[in-house]
């Protein structure tokens, strides 16, 4: 089932290109980092102002009320 679902998702381009996790040959620590750095460098090269706000949401799912989520 997993293989069929994954093939469907990849063949029909269901996930956005910005979705780095849960994809074959893609991790948030590599591709997402490269994309962020590329966007920042492009903005700086175009003499645009660059700022960032970073939030650590690593444990965010632990705070979700699972009863509400399942409903």
PQR file of N, CA, C, O and H, with PARSE charges and radii, in Angstrom:
ATOM      1  N   UNK A   1       0.830  -1.189   0.000 -0.4000 1.5000
ATOM      2  CA  UNK A   1       0.000   0.000   0.000 -0.0000 2.0000
ATOM      3  C   UNK A   1       0.874   1.253   0.000  0.5500 1.7000
ATOM      4  O   UNK A   1       0.613   2.210  -0.728 -0.5500 1.4000
ATOM      5  N   UNK A   2       1.916   1.226   0.831 -0.4000 1.5000
ATOM      6  CA  UNK A   2       2.808   2.385   0.904 -0.0000 2.0000
ATOM      7  C   UNK A   2       3.433   2.686  -0.452  0.5500 1.7000
ATOM      8  O   UNK A   2       3.457   3.837  -0.889 -0.5500 1.4000
ATOM      9  H   UNK A   2       2.129   0.448   1.422  0.4000 1.0000
ATOM     10  N   UNK A   3       3.941   1.646  -1.118 -0.4000 1.5000
ATOM     11  CA  UNK A   3       4.588   1.841  -2.411 -0.0000 2.0000
ATOM     12  C   UNK A   3       3.626   2.405  -3.447  0.5500 1.7000
ATOM     13  O   UNK A   3       3.993   3.283  -4.227 -0.5500 1.4000
ATOM     14  H   UNK A   3       3.921   0.711  -0.763  0.4000 1.0000
ATOM     15  N   UNK A   4       2.407   1.908  -3.455 -0.4000 1.5000
ATOM     16  CA  UNK A   4       1.412   2.402  -4.418 -0.0000 2.0000
ATOM     17  C   UNK A   4       1.055   3.864  -4.136  0.5500 1.7000
ATOM     18  O   UNK A   4       0.951   4.677  -5.055 -0.5500 1.4000
ATOM     19  H   UNK A   4       2.109   1.194  -2.820  0.4000 1.0000
ATOM     20  N   UNK A   5       0.871   4.184  -2.856 -0.4000 1.5000
ATOM     21  CA  UNK A   5       0.530   5.559  -2.486 -0.0000 2.0000
ATOM     22  C   UNK A   5       1.668   6.511  -2.827  0.5500 1.7000
ATOM     23  O   UNK A   5       1.433   7.592  -3.367 -0.5500 1.4000
ATOM     24  H   UNK A   5       0.956   3.524  -2.109  0.4000 1.0000
ATOM     25  N   UNK A   6       2.894   6.118  -2.516 -0.4000 1.5000
ATOM     26  CA  UNK A   6       4.048   6.953  -2.813 -0.0000 2.0000
ATOM     27  C   UNK A   6       4.192   7.175  -4.314  0.5500 1.7000
ATOM     28  O   UNK A   6       4.465   8.293  -4.751 -0.5500 1.4000
ATOM     29  H   UNK A   6       3.085   5.240  -2.077  0.4000 1.0000
ATOM     30  N   UNK A   7       4.013   6.130  -5.099 -0.4000 1.5000
ATOM     31  CA  UNK A   7       4.095   6.268  -6.557 -0.0000 2.0000
ATOM     32  C   UNK A   7       3.032   7.237  -7.062  0.5500 1.7000
ATOM     33  O   UNK A   7       3.317   8.083  -7.910 -0.5500 1.4000
ATOM     34  H   UNK A   7       3.791   5.222  -4.744  0.4000 1.0000
ATOM     35  N   UNK A   8       1.816   7.121  -6.550 -0.4000 1.5000
ATOM     36  CA  UNK A   8       0.727   8.033  -6.939 -0.0000 2.0000
ATOM     37  C   UNK A   8       1.063   9.483  -6.589  0.5500 1.7000
ATOM     38  O   UNK A   8       0.859  10.387  -7.400 -0.5500 1.4000
ATOM     39  H   UNK A   8       1.585   6.434  -5.862  0.4000 1.0000
ATOM     40  N   UNK A   9       1.574   9.697  -5.388 -0.4000 1.5000
ATOM     41  CA  UNK A   9       1.917  11.045  -4.940 -0.0000 2.0000
ATOM     42  C   UNK A   9       3.018  11.641  -5.815  0.5500 1.7000
ATOM     43  O   UNK A   9       2.943  12.809  -6.196 -0.5500 1.4000
ATOM     44  H   UNK A   9       1.740   8.964  -4.729  0.4000 1.0000
ATOM     45  N   UNK A  10       4.035  10.849  -6.133 -0.4000 1.5000
ATOM     46  CA  UNK A  10       5.150  11.354  -6.930 -0.0000 2.0000
ATOM     47  C   UNK A  10       4.777  11.514  -8.404  0.5500 1.7000
ATOM     48  O   UNK A  10       5.163  12.501  -9.031 -0.5500 1.4000
ATOM     49  H   UNK A  10       4.095   9.900  -5.823  0.4000 1.0000
ATOM     50  N   UNK A  11       4.040  10.567  -8.958 -0.4000 1.5000
ATOM     51  CA  UNK A  11       3.664  10.612 -10.378 -0.0000 2.0000
ATOM     52  C   UNK A  11       2.741  11.788 -10.669  0.5500 1.7000
ATOM     53  O   UNK A  11       2.908  12.471 -11.679 -0.5500 1.4000
ATOM     54  H   UNK A  11       3.727   9.766  -8.448  0.4000 1.0000
ATOM     55  N   UNK A  12       1.783  12.028  -9.805 -0.4000 1.5000
ATOM     56  CA  UNK A  12       0.794  13.081 -10.041 -0.0000 2.0000
ATOM     57  C   UNK A  12       1.161  14.415  -9.398  0.5500 1.7000
ATOM     58  O   UNK A  12       0.349  15.340  -9.370 -0.5500 1.4000
ATOM     59  H   UNK A  12       1.647  11.474  -8.984  0.4000 1.0000
ATOM     60  N   UNK A  13       2.389  14.512  -8.882 -0.4000 1.5000
ATOM     61  CA  UNK A  13       2.878  15.763  -8.286 -0.0000 2.0000
ATOM     62  C   UNK A  13       1.894  16.355  -7.285  0.5500 1.7000
ATOM     63  O   UNK A  13       1.549  17.534  -7.365 -0.5500 1.4000
ATOM     64  H   UNK A  13       3.048  13.761  -8.905  0.4000 1.0000
ATOM     65  N   UNK A  14       1.450  15.539  -6.353 -0.4000 1.5000
ATOM     66  CA  UNK A  14       0.459  15.976  -5.368 -0.0000 2.0000
ATOM     67  C   UNK A  14       1.076  16.893  -4.311  0.5500 1.7000
ATOM     68  O   UNK A  14       0.435  17.845  -3.865 -0.5500 1.4000
ATOM     69  H   UNK A  14       1.730  14.582  -6.288  0.4000 1.0000
ATOM     70  N   UNK A  15       2.307  16.613  -3.914 -0.4000 1.5000
ATOM     71  CA  UNK A  15       2.940  17.441  -2.893 -0.0000 2.0000
ATOM     72  C   UNK A  15       3.572  18.681  -3.517  0.5500 1.7000
ATOM     73  O   UNK A  15       4.094  18.631  -4.630 -0.5500 1.4000
ATOM     74  H   UNK A  15       2.828  15.840  -4.277  0.4000 1.0000
ATOM     75  N   UNK A  16       3.518  19.764  -2.806 -0.4000 1.5000
ATOM     76  CA  UNK A  16       4.155  20.998  -3.258 -0.0000 2.0000
ATOM     77  C   UNK A  16       5.667  20.824  -3.267  0.5500 1.7000
ATOM     78  O   UNK A  16       6.210  20.027  -2.501 -0.5500 1.4000
ATOM     79  H   UNK A  16       3.094  19.805  -1.902  0.4000 1.0000
ATOM     80  N   UNK A  17       6.344  21.565  -4.130 -0.4000 1.5000
ATOM     81  CA  UNK A  17       7.803  21.456  -4.195 -0.0000 2.0000
ATOM     82  C   UNK A  17       8.451  21.885  -2.889  0.5500 1.7000
ATOM     83  O   UNK A  17       9.584  21.498  -2.604 -0.5500 1.4000
ATOM     84  H   UNK A  17       5.903  22.212  -4.752  0.4000 1.0000
ATOM     85  N   UNK A  18       7.744  22.682  -2.091 -0.4000 1.5000
ATOM     86  CA  UNK A  18       8.263  23.131  -0.804 -0.0000 2.0000
ATOM     87  C   UNK A  18       8.139  22.073   0.283  0.5500 1.7000
ATOM     88  O   UNK A  18       8.654  22.265   1.384 -0.5500 1.4000
ATOM     89  H   UNK A  18       6.823  22.996  -2.322  0.4000 1.0000
ATOM     90  N   UNK A  19       7.474  20.969   0.001 -0.4000 1.5000
ATOM     91  CA  UNK A  19       7.328  19.876   0.963 -0.0000 2.0000
ATOM     92  C   UNK A  19       8.574  19.006   0.885  0.5500 1.7000
ATOM     93  O   UNK A  19       8.731  18.220  -0.049 -0.5500 1.4000
ATOM     94  H   UNK A  19       7.055  20.813  -0.894  0.4000 1.0000
ATOM     95  N   UNK A  20       9.459  19.146   1.864 -0.4000 1.5000
ATOM     96  CA  UNK A  20      10.728  18.434   1.830 -0.0000 2.0000
ATOM     97  C   UNK A  20      10.707  17.150   2.653  0.5500 1.7000
ATOM     98  O   UNK A  20      11.370  16.178   2.291 -0.5500 1.4000
ATOM     99  H   UNK A  20       9.332  19.784   2.623  0.4000 1.0000
ATOM    100  N   UNK A  21       9.966  17.131   3.740 -0.4000 1.5000
ATOM    101  CA  UNK A  21       9.919  15.942   4.577 -0.0000 2.0000
ATOM    102  C   UNK A  21       9.053  14.863   3.960  0.5500 1.7000
ATOM    103  O   UNK A  21       8.191  15.155   3.130 -0.5500 1.4000
ATOM    104  H   UNK A  21       9.428  17.921   4.034  0.4000 1.0000
ATOM    105  N   UNK A  22       9.270  13.637   4.350 -0.4000 1.5000
ATOM    106  CA  UNK A  22       8.476  12.487   3.934 -0.0000 2.0000
ATOM    107  C   UNK A  22       8.540  12.232   2.436  0.5500 1.7000
ATOM    108  O   UNK A  22       7.608  11.662   1.868 -0.5500 1.4000
ATOM    109  H   UNK A  22       9.970  13.400   5.024  0.4000 1.0000
ATOM    110  N   UNK A  23       9.624  12.643   1.788 -0.4000 1.5000
ATOM    111  CA  UNK A  23       9.780  12.395   0.361 -0.0000 2.0000
ATOM    112  C   UNK A  23      11.055  11.602   0.128  0.5500 1.7000
ATOM    113  O   UNK A  23      12.018  11.705   0.888 -0.5500 1.4000
ATOM    114  H   UNK A  23      10.381  13.105   2.249  0.4000 1.0000
ATOM    115  N   UNK A  24      11.044  10.817  -0.925 -0.4000 1.5000
ATOM    116  CA  UNK A  24      12.217  10.044  -1.294 -0.0000 2.0000
ATOM    117  C   UNK A  24      13.367  10.983  -1.636  0.5500 1.7000
ATOM    118  O   UNK A  24      13.175  11.951  -2.372 -0.5500 1.4000
ATOM    119  H   UNK A  24      10.262  10.733  -1.542  0.4000 1.0000
ATOM    120  N   UNK A  25      14.532  10.714  -1.122 -0.4000 1.5000
ATOM    121  CA  UNK A  25      15.753  11.505  -1.393 -0.0000 2.0000
ATOM    122  C   UNK A  25      15.595  12.973  -1.013  0.5500 1.7000
ATOM    123  O   UNK A  25      16.174  13.841  -1.666 -0.5500 1.4000
ATOM    124  H   UNK A  25      14.687   9.928  -0.524  0.4000 1.0000
ATOM    125  N   UNK A  26      14.841  13.258   0.004 -0.4000 1.5000
ATOM    126  CA  UNK A  26      14.648  14.644   0.414 -0.0000 2.0000
ATOM    127  C   UNK A  26      14.536  14.708   1.932  0.5500 1.7000
ATOM    128  O   UNK A  26      13.795  13.943   2.549 -0.5500 1.4000
ATOM    129  H   UNK A  26      14.371  12.552   0.535  0.4000 1.0000
ATOM    130  N   UNK A  27      15.278  15.626   2.513 -0.4000 1.5000
ATOM    131  CA  UNK A  27      15.168  15.826   3.951 -0.0000 2.0000
ATOM    132  C   UNK A  27      15.059  17.306   4.235  0.5500 1.7000
ATOM    133  O   UNK A  27      15.540  18.135   3.463 -0.5500 1.4000
ATOM    134  H   UNK A  27      15.880  16.247   2.012  0.4000 1.0000
ATOM    135  N   UNK A  28      14.433  17.630   5.332 -0.4000 1.5000
ATOM    136  CA  UNK A  28      14.294  19.036   5.691 -0.0000 2.0000
ATOM    137  C   UNK A  28      15.637  19.660   6.031  0.5500 1.7000
ATOM    138  O   UNK A  28      15.816  20.870   5.888 -0.5500 1.4000
ATOM    139  H   UNK A  28      14.043  16.956   5.959  0.4000 1.0000
ATOM    140  N   UNK A  29      16.580  18.846   6.479 -0.4000 1.5000
ATOM    141  CA  UNK A  29      17.867  19.418   6.877 -0.0000 2.0000
ATOM    142  C   UNK A  29      18.766  19.704   5.686  0.5500 1.7000
ATOM    143  O   UNK A  29      19.714  20.479   5.816 -0.5500 1.4000
ATOM    144  H   UNK A  29      16.435  17.863   6.596  0.4000 1.0000
ATOM    145  N   UNK A  30      18.507  19.112   4.543 -0.4000 1.5000
ATOM    146  CA  UNK A  30      19.363  19.399   3.384 -0.0000 2.0000
ATOM    147  C   UNK A  30      18.654  20.304   2.394  0.5500 1.7000
ATOM    148  O   UNK A  30      19.052  21.455   2.216 -0.5500 1.4000
ATOM    149  H   UNK A  30      17.737  18.483   4.438  0.4000 1.0000
ATOM    150  N   UNK A  31      17.616  19.809   1.749 -0.4000 1.5000
ATOM    151  CA  UNK A  31      16.973  20.587   0.683 -0.0000 2.0000
ATOM    152  C   UNK A  31      16.321  21.861   1.192  0.5500 1.7000
ATOM    153  O   UNK A  31      16.416  22.901   0.541 -0.5500 1.4000
ATOM    154  H   UNK A  31      17.292  18.874   1.893  0.4000 1.0000
ATOM    155  N   UNK A  32      15.660  21.804   2.344 -0.4000 1.5000
ATOM    156  CA  UNK A  32      15.034  23.008   2.884 -0.0000 2.0000
ATOM    157  C   UNK A  32      16.094  24.040   3.246  0.5500 1.7000
ATOM    158  O   UNK A  32      15.893  25.235   3.033 -0.5500 1.4000
ATOM    159  H   UNK A  32      15.582  20.959   2.873  0.4000 1.0000
ATOM    160  N   UNK A  33      17.210  23.593   3.787 -0.4000 1.5000
ATOM    161  CA  UNK A  33      18.296  24.514   4.141 -0.0000 2.0000
ATOM    162  C   UNK A  33      18.890  25.155   2.895  0.5500 1.7000
ATOM    163  O   UNK A  33      19.146  26.358   2.871 -0.5500 1.4000
ATOM    164  H   UNK A  33      17.373  22.622   3.960  0.4000 1.0000
ATOM    165  N   UNK A  34      19.108  24.352   1.865 -0.4000 1.5000
ATOM    166  CA  UNK A  34      19.648  24.880   0.612 -0.0000 2.0000
ATOM    167  C   UNK A  34      18.696  25.899  -0.013  0.5500 1.7000
ATOM    168  O   UNK A  34      19.129  26.932  -0.525 -0.5500 1.4000
ATOM    169  H   UNK A  34      18.900  23.374   1.885  0.4000 1.0000
ATOM    170  N   UNK A  35      17.393  25.598   0.035 -0.4000 1.5000
ATOM    171  CA  UNK A  35      16.393  26.518  -0.528 -0.0000 2.0000
ATOM    172  C   UNK A  35      16.391  27.831   0.241  0.5500 1.7000
ATOM    173  O   UNK A  35      16.343  28.903  -0.362 -0.5500 1.4000
ATOM    174  H   UNK A  35      17.042  24.759   0.451  0.4000 1.0000
ATOM    175  N   UNK A  36      16.444  27.757   1.553 -0.4000 1.5000
ATOM    176  CA  UNK A  36      16.474  28.973   2.368 -0.0000 2.0000
ATOM    177  C   UNK A  36      17.703  29.812   2.055  0.5500 1.7000
ATOM    178  O   UNK A  36      17.599  31.021   1.851 -0.5500 1.4000
ATOM    179  H   UNK A  36      16.483  26.886   2.043  0.4000 1.0000
ATOM    180  N   UNK A  37      18.855  29.178   2.016 -0.4000 1.5000
ATOM    181  CA  UNK A  37      20.100  29.903   1.732 -0.0000 2.0000
ATOM    182  C   UNK A  37      20.055  30.497   0.336  0.5500 1.7000
ATOM    183  O   UNK A  37      20.489  31.633   0.140 -0.5500 1.4000
ATOM    184  H   UNK A  37      18.940  28.196   2.181  0.4000 1.0000
ATOM    185  N   UNK A  38      19.543  29.760  -0.639 -0.4000 1.5000
ATOM    186  CA  UNK A  38      19.442  30.263  -2.009 -0.0000 2.0000
ATOM    187  C   UNK A  38      18.527  31.489  -2.082  0.5500 1.7000
ATOM    188  O   UNK A  38      18.855  32.476  -2.742 -0.5500 1.4000
ATOM    189  H   UNK A  38      19.190  28.837  -0.480  0.4000 1.0000
ATOM    190  N   UNK A  39      17.384  31.420  -1.403 -0.4000 1.5000
ATOM    191  CA  UNK A  39      16.460  32.562  -1.389 -0.0000 2.0000
ATOM    192  C   UNK A  39      17.100  33.790  -0.740  0.5500 1.7000
ATOM    193  O   UNK A  39      16.940  34.908  -1.230 -0.5500 1.4000
ATOM    194  H   UNK A  39      17.117  30.619  -0.868  0.4000 1.0000
ATOM    195  N   UNK A  40      17.820  33.583   0.354 -0.4000 1.5000
ATOM    196  CA  UNK A  40      18.485  34.701   1.038 -0.0000 2.0000
ATOM    197  C   UNK A  40      19.560  35.313   0.143  0.5500 1.7000
ATOM    198  O   UNK A  40      19.646  36.535   0.018 -0.5500 1.4000
ATOM    199  H   UNK A  40      17.950  32.675   0.753  0.4000 1.0000
ATOM    200  N   UNK A  41      20.379  34.466  -0.478 -0.4000 1.5000
ATOM    201  CA  UNK A  41      21.446  34.975  -1.338 -0.0000 2.0000
ATOM    202  C   UNK A  41      20.892  35.701  -2.560  0.5500 1.7000
ATOM    203  O   UNK A  41      21.443  36.719  -2.977 -0.5500 1.4000
ATOM    204  H   UNK A  41      20.309  33.474  -0.376  0.4000 1.0000
ATOM    205  N   UNK A  42      19.805  35.186  -3.136 -0.4000 1.5000
ATOM    206  CA  UNK A  42      19.181  35.876  -4.271 -0.0000 2.0000
ATOM    207  C   UNK A  42      18.666  37.251  -3.860  0.5500 1.7000
ATOM    208  O   UNK A  42      18.835  38.223  -4.595 -0.5500 1.4000
ATOM    209  H   UNK A  42      19.357  34.359  -2.796  0.4000 1.0000
ATOM    210  N   UNK A  43      18.044  37.333  -2.702 -0.4000 1.5000
ATOM    211  CA  UNK A  43      17.544  38.620  -2.219 -0.0000 2.0000
ATOM    212  C   UNK A  43      18.696  39.585  -1.972  0.5500 1.7000
ATOM    213  O   UNK A  43      18.619  40.749  -2.367 -0.5500 1.4000
ATOM    214  H   UNK A  43      17.907  36.543  -2.105  0.4000 1.0000
ATOM    215  N   UNK A  44      19.751  39.127  -1.334 -0.4000 1.5000
ATOM    216  CA  UNK A  44      20.906  39.988  -1.068 -0.0000 2.0000
ATOM    217  C   UNK A  44      21.564  40.450  -2.367  0.5500 1.7000
ATOM    218  O   UNK A  44      21.974  41.606  -2.476 -0.5500 1.4000
ATOM    219  H   UNK A  44      19.814  38.181  -1.013  0.4000 1.0000
ATOM    220  N   UNK A  45      21.666  39.559  -3.348 -0.4000 1.5000
ATOM    221  CA  UNK A  45      22.233  39.935  -4.644 -0.0000 2.0000
ATOM    222  C   UNK A  45      21.392  40.980  -5.357  0.5500 1.7000
ATOM    223  O   UNK A  45      21.913  41.766  -6.149 -0.5500 1.4000
ATOM    224  H   UNK A  45      21.333  38.620  -3.260  0.4000 1.0000
ATOM    225  N   UNK A  46      20.086  40.991  -5.078 -0.4000 1.5000
ATOM    226  CA  UNK A  46      19.186  41.986  -5.663 -0.0000 2.0000
ATOM    227  C   UNK A  46      19.023  43.202  -4.756  0.5500 1.7000
ATOM    228  O   UNK A  46      18.114  44.013  -4.934 -0.5500 1.4000
ATOM    229  H   UNK A  46      19.664  40.353  -4.435  0.4000 1.0000
ATOM    230  N   UNK A  47      19.932  43.312  -3.771 -0.4000 1.5000
ATOM    231  CA  UNK A  47      19.967  44.447  -2.844 -0.0000 2.0000
ATOM    232  C   UNK A  47      18.647  44.629  -2.077  0.5500 1.7000
ATOM    233  O   UNK A  47      18.224  45.752  -1.802 -0.5500 1.4000
ATOM    234  H   UNK A  47      20.670  42.654  -3.626  0.4000 1.0000
ATOM    235  N   UNK A  48      18.015  43.510  -1.743 -0.4000 1.5000
ATOM    236  CA  UNK A  48      16.803  43.544  -0.940 -0.0000 2.0000
ATOM    237  C   UNK A  48      17.160  43.312   0.517  0.5500 1.7000
ATOM    238  O   UNK A  48      18.183  42.703   0.830 -0.5500 1.4000
ATOM    239  H   UNK A  48      18.359  42.598  -1.966  0.4000 1.0000
ATOM    240  N   UNK A  49      16.305  43.804   1.406 -0.4000 1.5000
ATOM    241  CA  UNK A  49      16.511  43.599   2.825 -0.0000 2.0000
ATOM    242  C   UNK A  49      16.044  42.182   3.190  0.5500 1.7000
ATOM    243  O   UNK A  49      15.010  41.722   2.706 -0.5500 1.4000
ATOM    244  H   UNK A  49      15.474  44.298   1.152  0.4000 1.0000
ATOM    245  N   UNK A  50      16.794  41.515   4.022 -0.4000 1.5000
ATOM    246  CA  UNK A  50      16.472  40.146   4.409 -0.0000 2.0000
ATOM    247  C   UNK A  50      16.342  40.074   5.928  0.5500 1.7000
ATOM    248  O   UNK A  50      17.194  40.584   6.656 -0.5500 1.4000
ATOM    249  H   UNK A  50      17.634  41.890   4.415  0.4000 1.0000
ATOM    250  N   UNK A  51      15.295  39.452   6.391 -0.4000 1.5000
ATOM    251  CA  UNK A  51      15.098  39.234   7.819 -0.0000 2.0000
ATOM    252  C   UNK A  51      14.501  37.858   8.014  0.5500 1.7000
ATOM    253  O   UNK A  51      14.020  37.244   7.062 -0.5500 1.4000
ATOM    254  H   UNK A  51      14.602  39.038   5.800  0.4000 1.0000
ATOM    255  N   UNK A  52      14.529  37.380   9.216 -0.4000 1.5000
ATOM    256  CA  UNK A  52      13.970  36.058   9.461 -0.0000 2.0000
ATOM    257  C   UNK A  52      13.486  35.908  10.886  0.5500 1.7000
ATOM    258  O   UNK A  52      14.034  36.490  11.821 -0.5500 1.4000
ATOM    259  H   UNK A  52      14.919  37.879   9.990  0.4000 1.0000
ATOM    260  N   UNK A  53      12.455  35.119  11.021 -0.4000 1.5000
ATOM    261  CA  UNK A  53      11.937  34.730  12.326 -0.0000 2.0000
ATOM    262  C   UNK A  53      11.910  33.208  12.322  0.5500 1.7000
ATOM    263  O   UNK A  53      11.302  32.597  11.444 -0.5500 1.4000
ATOM    264  H   UNK A  53      12.009  34.646  10.261  0.4000 1.0000
ATOM    265  N   UNK A  54      12.561  32.604  13.290 -0.4000 1.5000
ATOM    266  CA  UNK A  54      12.660  31.158  13.325 -0.0000 2.0000
ATOM    267  C   UNK A  54      12.041  30.630  14.616  0.5500 1.7000
ATOM    268  O   UNK A  54      12.367  31.090  15.711 -0.5500 1.4000
ATOM    269  H   UNK A  54      13.055  33.101  14.003  0.4000 1.0000
ATOM    270  N   UNK A  55      11.161  29.678  14.472 -0.4000 1.5000
ATOM    271  CA  UNK A  55      10.481  29.079  15.618 -0.0000 2.0000
ATOM    272  C   UNK A  55      10.789  27.589  15.649  0.5500 1.7000
ATOM    273  O   UNK A  55      10.711  26.913  14.623 -0.5500 1.4000
ATOM    274  H   UNK A  55      10.896  29.305  13.583  0.4000 1.0000
ATOM    275  N   UNK A  56      11.133  27.085  16.804 -0.4000 1.5000
ATOM    276  CA  UNK A  56      11.368  25.659  16.965 -0.0000 2.0000
ATOM    277  C   UNK A  56      10.043  24.998  17.321  0.5500 1.7000
ATOM    278  O   UNK A  56       9.551  25.146  18.439 -0.5500 1.4000
ATOM    279  H   UNK A  56      11.196  27.634  17.638  0.4000 1.0000
ATOM    280  N   UNK A  57       9.473  24.278  16.381 -0.4000 1.5000
ATOM    281  CA  UNK A  57       8.195  23.603  16.614 -0.0000 2.0000
ATOM    282  C   UNK A  57       8.375  22.086  16.680  0.5500 1.7000
ATOM    283  O   UNK A  57       7.451  21.327  16.384 -0.5500 1.4000
ATOM    284  H   UNK A  57       9.872  24.158  15.472  0.4000 1.0000
ATOM    285  N   UNK A  58       9.568  21.659  17.069 -0.4000 1.5000
ATOM    286  CA  UNK A  58       9.904  20.241  17.122 -0.0000 2.0000
ATOM    287  C   UNK A  58       8.937  19.458  18.000  0.5500 1.7000
ATOM    288  O   UNK A  58       8.561  18.339  17.649 -0.5500 1.4000
ATOM    289  H   UNK A  58      10.318  22.275  17.309  0.4000 1.0000
ATOM    290  N   UNK A  59       8.533  20.010  19.112 -0.4000 1.5000
ATOM    291  CA  UNK A  59       7.638  19.305  20.041 -0.0000 2.0000
ATOM    292  C   UNK A  59       6.186  19.787  19.928  0.5500 1.7000
ATOM    293  O   UNK A  59       5.373  19.502  20.808 -0.5500 1.4000
ATOM    294  H   UNK A  59       8.838  20.919  19.397  0.4000 1.0000
ATOM    295  N   UNK A  60       5.859  20.505  18.868 -0.4000 1.5000
ATOM    296  CA  UNK A  60       4.525  21.088  18.740 -0.0000 2.0000
ATOM    297  C   UNK A  60       3.431  20.026  18.712  0.5500 1.7000
ATOM    298  O   UNK A  60       2.370  20.220  19.305 -0.5500 1.4000
ATOM    299  H   UNK A  60       6.519  20.736  18.154  0.4000 1.0000
ATOM    300  N   UNK A  61       3.671  18.916  18.037 -0.4000 1.5000
ATOM    301  CA  UNK A  61       2.640  17.885  17.940 -0.0000 2.0000
ATOM    302  C   UNK A  61       2.308  17.297  19.306  0.5500 1.7000
ATOM    303  O   UNK A  61       1.185  16.844  19.530 -0.5500 1.4000
ATOM    304  H   UNK A  61       4.533  18.759  17.555  0.4000 1.0000
ATOM    305  N   UNK A  62       3.271  17.300  20.214 -0.4000 1.5000
ATOM    306  CA  UNK A  62       3.019  16.786  21.565 -0.0000 2.0000
ATOM    307  C   UNK A  62       1.993  17.628  22.308  0.5500 1.7000
ATOM    308  O   UNK A  62       1.371  17.141  23.252 -0.5500 1.4000
ATOM    309  H   UNK A  62       4.183  17.668  20.031  0.4000 1.0000
ATOM    310  N   UNK A  63       1.803  18.871  21.905 -0.4000 1.5000
ATOM    311  CA  UNK A  63       0.875  19.786  22.574 -0.0000 2.0000
ATOM    312  C   UNK A  63      -0.535  19.737  21.991  0.5500 1.7000
ATOM    313  O   UNK A  63      -1.453  20.348  22.537 -0.5500 1.4000
ATOM    314  H   UNK A  63       2.308  19.266  21.138  0.4000 1.0000
ATOM    315  N   UNK A  64      -0.713  19.014  20.885 -0.4000 1.5000
ATOM    316  CA  UNK A  64      -2.017  18.951  20.223 -0.0000 2.0000
ATOM    317  C   UNK A  64      -2.972  18.085  21.042  0.5500 1.7000
ATOM    318  O   UNK A  64      -2.598  17.018  21.531 -0.5500 1.4000
ATOM    319  H   UNK A  64       0.032  18.517  20.441  0.4000 1.0000
ATOM    320  N   UNK A  65      -4.193  18.553  21.181 -0.4000 1.5000
ATOM    321  CA  UNK A  65      -5.232  17.760  21.831 -0.0000 2.0000
ATOM    322  C   UNK A  65      -5.659  16.681  20.835  0.5500 1.7000
ATOM    323  O   UNK A  65      -6.346  16.972  19.856 -0.5500 1.4000
ATOM    324  H   UNK A  65      -4.496  19.419  20.784  0.4000 1.0000
ATOM    325  N   UNK A  66      -5.257  15.458  21.083 -0.4000 1.5000
ATOM    326  CA  UNK A  66      -5.481  14.385  20.112 -0.0000 2.0000
ATOM    327  C   UNK A  66      -6.948  14.030  19.947  0.5500 1.7000
ATOM    328  O   UNK A  66      -7.342  13.561  18.879 -0.5500 1.4000
ATOM    329  H   UNK A  66      -4.699  15.221  21.878  0.4000 1.0000
ATOM    330  N   UNK A  67      -7.773  14.237  20.970 -0.4000 1.5000
ATOM    331  CA  UNK A  67      -9.194  13.991  20.821 -0.0000 2.0000
ATOM    332  C   UNK A  67      -9.817  14.958  19.816  0.5500 1.7000
ATOM    333  O   UNK A  67     -10.633  14.557  18.986 -0.5500 1.4000
ATOM    334  H   UNK A  67      -7.454  14.618  21.837  0.4000 1.0000
ATOM    335  N   UNK A  68      -9.433  16.225  19.891 -0.4000 1.5000
ATOM    336  CA  UNK A  68      -9.939  17.219  18.939 -0.0000 2.0000
ATOM    337  C   UNK A  68      -9.412  16.901  17.550  0.5500 1.7000
ATOM    338  O   UNK A  68     -10.161  16.991  16.578 -0.5500 1.4000
ATOM    339  H   UNK A  68      -8.770  16.551  20.565  0.4000 1.0000
ATOM    340  N   UNK A  69      -8.152  16.535  17.434 -0.4000 1.5000
ATOM    341  CA  UNK A  69      -7.543  16.209  16.159 -0.0000 2.0000
ATOM    342  C   UNK A  69      -8.262  15.040  15.491  0.5500 1.7000
ATOM    343  O   UNK A  69      -8.511  15.075  14.286 -0.5500 1.4000
ATOM    344  H   UNK A  69      -7.544  16.463  18.224  0.4000 1.0000
ATOM    345  N   UNK A  70      -8.592  14.021  16.249 -0.4000 1.5000
ATOM    346  CA  UNK A  70      -9.283  12.860  15.687 -0.0000 2.0000
ATOM    347  C   UNK A  70     -10.718  13.166  15.292  0.5500 1.7000
ATOM    348  O   UNK A  70     -11.259  12.566  14.364 -0.5500 1.4000
ATOM    349  H   UNK A  70      -8.389  13.992  17.228  0.4000 1.0000
ATOM    350  N   UNK A  71     -11.334  14.110  16.008 -0.4000 1.5000
ATOM    351  CA  UNK A  71     -12.705  14.499  15.676 -0.0000 2.0000
ATOM    352  C   UNK A  71     -12.722  15.243  14.379  0.5500 1.7000
ATOM    353  O   UNK A  71     -13.786  15.661  13.921 -0.5500 1.4000
ATOM    354  H   UNK A  71     -10.895  14.597  16.762  0.4000 1.0000
TER
END
